[in-house]
Amino acid sequence: MALLENEHAKILHILKKHENLFTDDFKNRLKIAIKTLYFGYIEGAAKELNKTDKTFENLFDTLLYTYNKRQKAHQDKLAFLHCFEIALRSTLAVEISAVFGENDDWFKEEKDGFYTENLAEKRAKILKIKTTNSKRFGGCSVEIQNTFDIFDLFTFGDLITIVEIFWQDLKRIFASEKSFKGQILATYGTRKQLTDKLNQIRHFRNEVYHNKKSNVKLPKDAEILLLRLGYNPKNGLNLSENSLIKLKFDYE
């Protein structure tokens, strides 16, 4: 139990100025919290309380309230990233399916040898990613009925690879002039410019998904790209006024 005791002692040390509130109940509840909650947020909440000279009726309840604020901020980031990834994944699936024709059957074996050399090369690359991931996520039990099923197998990194492969087919979405309610949206005129931005978002995503303590802020391009994909984050996310996710565009 060394880990528990060490981290318990660390939080008590941080909150030392409030040690008059260190009741047995507080200490016991703190141990339970350390075992069941994310320690990074507990530590951050304790440091926040250490900066104030306010008096509290119940130190643990105040600590938990401060913890929950941090957790809510994290949940807002998760929600935003979830919506972003789904919008990107679904848009790419629809666009790539259209590249291969009207019937959404490009991935079937009978289509082998059906396409031009350029399309056949792109098809082979995307099917290779699909085969690799289908083995990882269930092998032959993965039933592929449409392009959405294939793209559901792809990681965020795979989606960036798809953008690189199909850039010429996707360029009009990201590089054309576009506005939202009279507000000009930035353009991403080259493959590298777009993939660099997507990799920044991917880095932010990984930090958030793995609960890493980081000062990395939500890349501003994430909102722009959502609008370019046709997704309205104001309507879709229903963020509260107190949310730490602050949208930059005027949605009224």
TACORZI-V543757 format. One record per helix or strand of 3 or more residues. SS is the DSSP state (helix for helix, strand for strand). FROM is the first residue (numbers start at 1). LEN is the number of residues. If there is no record, write none. Layout:
# TACORZI-V543757
SS;FROM;LEN
SS;FROM;LEN
This chain:
# TACORZI-V543757
helix;2;13
helix;16;6
helix;24;13
helix;39;12
helix;59;41
helix;109;3
helix;117;20
helix;139;3
helix;147;5
helix;156;10
helix;167;9
helix;191;19
helix;220;9
helix;233;5
